[in-house]
Amino acid sequence: MPDSAGTLFESLLALMSRLRSDGGCPWDREQTRATLKPYLIEEAYEALEALDGGSSEHIQEELGDVLFQVVFHAQLARETGEFTMGDLLARLNEKMIRRHPHVFAGGQVADAAEALSQWERIKRGEGKARSALDGVPASLPALLRAQRLQVKAGRVGFDWPTWRDAWAKVGEEMAELDQAASAGEAERVREELGDLLFSVVNVARLLGVDAEDSLRRAAEKFTRRFKEVESEMSAAGRTLDNASLEELDRTWEMVKAREERDTPPAGGAAGAGR
């Protein structure tokens, strides 16, 4: 019989301790919280990529890498006497039980929205959130942060009634950006463009679309099609440098039409095309 998850987790903790020991790995021994930060972010994004379209094995591997980062930080904390993995897990379990009284304490909620509202109310009662917007890291990618802030505000009733109302706001922001750009006011252009992007995120959210994911898909699609244009030009003995804009645009439209013809329709939101 395979080992239980608990046994394997204990083995992972022991492995991490050995890597950090005097007889362990020189690289692992040199790491600090600061040096590990980029790896935590990188592994999280690799996990997202795997969840978007990876195989079961790929997802398993990338989630394991994220877990290893957590284990690494817990080992550093144990070495300084701050806390242990046991402390971390106990705190996590206690918090999840406390914030789910409808599951563990005989409470009731009508739906997922009420469960989320209850979660936020309990969290504020813990004194950890002075504002309804607390808990959204400033270090998040801007698009993702915008959507998370809007979600938080929406949970306390500060929201557009429908996506169409939010869409009307997009039109207002476009007009203001046009005015700023026409007047050549650089600082105002920067501000109005930010407002426009924030408004578009609102529309995406109210339509049930993850704006960060949607833009990532659009970037991936642009990359794929651009590389196809490069291949087409290369096959014709040309380079992008010596082709006219009209020729590049015709090749782009050809690549786009071919991809749309060969790709079956898919459900959900797709990234924006050119």
TORDO-403502 format. One line per field, with one value per residue (C-alpha): x, y, z; residue number from 0. Coordinates in steps of 0.1 Angstrom, whole numbers, plus 2048, in hexadecimal, padded with zeros to 3 digits. Example, Ala and Ser with C-alpha at 12.3 -4.5 7.8 and 13.67 -1.06 7.14 Angstrom:
2
xx [87B_889]
yy [7D3_7F5]
zz [84E_847]
pos [0_1]
This chain:
274
xx [800_80D_816_7FB_7FB_805_822_82E_82B_840_85A_859_860_87D_88A_889_89A_8B6_8BA_8C0_8D8_8FE_900_8E4_8E3_8F9_8DF_8C2_8D7_8DD_8B9_8A6_882_88D_89F_882_867_86C_86A_849_83A_849_83C_819_818_825_809_7F0_7FD_7FA_7D6_7CE_7D6_7EF_7EC_7E3_808_812_7F9_805_829_823_80C_828_841_82A_827_84D_850_838_84C_86D_85F_853_875_885_86C_873_899_894_87B_85E_846_845_831_81B_814_80C_7F4_7E3_7DD_7D0_7B8_7AB_7A5_792_77C_775_76C_755_73B_721_736_745_72E_70B_707_6F5_6FA_6E3_6FE_722_71D_710_72E_746_734_736_75B_762_74D_760_781_779_76E_791_79F_7B5_7A3_79D_78E_779_795_7B0_7C0_7C7_7ED_7FB_815_7FB_7FC_7E8_7CC_7C7_7C8_7AE_796_79C_796_775_76A_771_75E_741_73D_733_71B_731_72C_71B_6F8_701_71D_70B_70E_733_736_727_742_75C_74D_751_775_77D_770_784_7A4_79D_79B_7BB_7CE_7C1_7CD_7EF_7ED_804_7FD_7D7_7DA_7EB_7D0_7B3_7C2_7C4_7A0_796_7A9_799_776_77D_786_765_752_767_75F_73A_73A_74A_76B_78D_79E_7C1_7BB_7AA_7C7_7E0_7CD_7CD_7F3_7F8_7E2_7F4_816_80A_7FD_81B_832_81D_820_846_845_830_848_866_857_853_877_86E_874_85D_877_874_84E_835_81B_800_812_815_7F1_7E6_7FB_7ED_7C9_7D2_7E0_7C2_7A9_7BC_7BD_798_78F_7A4_79A_778_762_76A_754_75D_76F_78B_7A7_7A3_7AE_7BE]
yy [800_823_839_850_875_87C_865_873_897_88E_880_8A0_8B4_89D_8A1_8C7_8C6_8B1_8C8_8E5_8D1_8D4_8B5_8C0_8D5_8F5_908_8FF_909_92C_934_94E_95B_977_961_948_962_961_93B_93C_953_93F_91E_92D_939_918_907_91E_916_8F1_8F5_907_8EA_8D2_8AD_89E_896_8BA_8C8_8B0_8BA_8DF_8DE_8CA_8E5_8FF_8E9_8E5_90B_90B_8F0_903_922_90D_8FE_921_92B_90B_912_935_929_93D_920_8FD_8EC_8DE_901_90C_8EF_8F3_918_910_8F6_90B_929_913_905_927_936_91A_919_90D_8ED_8E8_8FA_8F3_914_918_92C_92E_92D_934_959_958_942_95B_978_965_95E_983_98C_973_97E_9A3_997_988_9AB_9A2_9B8_9DC_9E2_9CC_9CF_9C1_9A0_9AA_9AB_9CA_9B3_9A1_9A7_9C7_9B6_99B_9B4_9CA_9AC_9A1_9C4_9C6_9A4_9AF_9D0_9BD_9A6_9C3_9D1_9EA_9DE_9E4_9D5_9C4_9C0_9D7_9F3_9ED_9EC_A0F_A1A_A0C_A24_A41_A39_A34_A57_A66_A54_A62_A85_A81_A72_A8D_AA8_A98_A96_A79_A76_A78_A5E_A47_A4C_A48_A29_A1A_A22_A13_9F2_9F1_9F6_9DA_9C3_9CB_9C0_9A0_998_99E_987_96C_96F_96F_98E_982_961_970_988_96C_958_976_97A_954_957_975_963_944_958_96F_951_942_963_960_93D_947_963_94D_933_94E_958_978_987_99E_9BA_9BC_9B7_9D3_9D8_9CF_9AE_9A5_9AE_997_97B_980_97E_95F_94E_95A_94C_92B_927_92F_917_8FB_901_8F4_90D_90B_916_932_953_955_96E_98C_98A_9A5]
zz [800_7F8_816_823_81B_83F_83E_81D_82A_848_830_81C_83C_845_821_824_845_837_819_831_848_848_833_81C_7FC_7FB_7E6_7FE_81C_80D_808_81C_81C_805_7EC_7EA_7E2_7BC_7BC_7CF_7B5_798_7A5_7AA_786_779_78D_77D_75B_762_76E_74E_738_747_74B_76C_771_769_781_79C_797_797_7B6_7C7_7BF_7CF_7EE_7F0_7F2_810_820_819_82B_848_84C_84D_868_87C_87B_88A_8A4_896_88F_882_866_882_88E_86B_864_886_87F_85C_869_885_86D_853_86E_87D_85B_851_86D_855_851_873_88C_881_86E_84D_82D_80F_7F4_7EB_7EB_80F_819_80A_81C_83D_837_833_851_867_85A_862_885_88A_888_86B_851_859_837_820_807_81F_815_7F1_7EE_7DD_7CC_7B7_792_78C_778_792_7AE_79D_79B_7BF_7CC_7B8_7C5_7E9_7E4_7D4_7F2_807_7ED_7DB_7B8_797_794_773_75A_742_75C_75F_739_737_74F_736_71C_733_73B_715_70F_72B_71E_6FB_709_71D_6FF_6E7_6FF_702_728_730_756_750_734_74D_766_74E_73E_761_767_746_74D_770_760_747_764_774_755_753_778_774_756_76A_758_76A_75A_762_752_734_72D_732_718_700_705_6FE_6DF_6D2_6D8_6C5_6A7_6A6_6A4_688_675_67A_66C_64E_646_64A_633_619_61D_62E_651_665_662_63C_639_636_651_637_62F_654_65A_63D_64B_66E_661_64E_66D_682_669_667_68C_690_675_684_6A8_6B4_6C8_6ED_70A_721_71B_702_700_6EB_6C7_6B2]
pos [0_1_2_3_4_5_6_7_8_9_10_11_12_13_14_15_16_17_18_19_20_21_22_23_24_25_26_27_28_29_30_31_32_33_34_35_36_37_38_39_40_41_42_43_44_45_46_47_48_49_50_51_52_53_54_55_56_57_58_59_60_61_62_63_64_65_66_67_68_69_70_71_72_73_74_75_76_77_78_79_80_81_82_83_84_85_86_87_88_89_90_91_92_93_94_95_96_97_98_99_100_101_102_103_104_105_106_107_108_109_110_111_112_113_114_115_116_117_118_119_120_121_122_123_124_125_126_127_128_129_130_131_132_133_134_135_136_137_138_139_140_141_142_143_144_145_146_147_148_149_150_151_152_153_154_155_156_157_158_159_160_161_162_163_164_165_166_167_168_169_170_171_172_173_174_175_176_177_178_179_180_181_182_183_184_185_186_187_188_189_190_191_192_193_194_195_196_197_198_199_200_201_202_203_204_205_206_207_208_209_210_211_212_213_214_215_216_217_218_219_220_221_222_223_224_225_226_227_228_229_230_231_232_233_234_235_236_237_238_239_240_241_242_243_244_245_246_247_248_249_250_251_252_253_254_255_256_257_258_259_260_261_262_263_264_265_266_267_268_269_270_271_272_273]
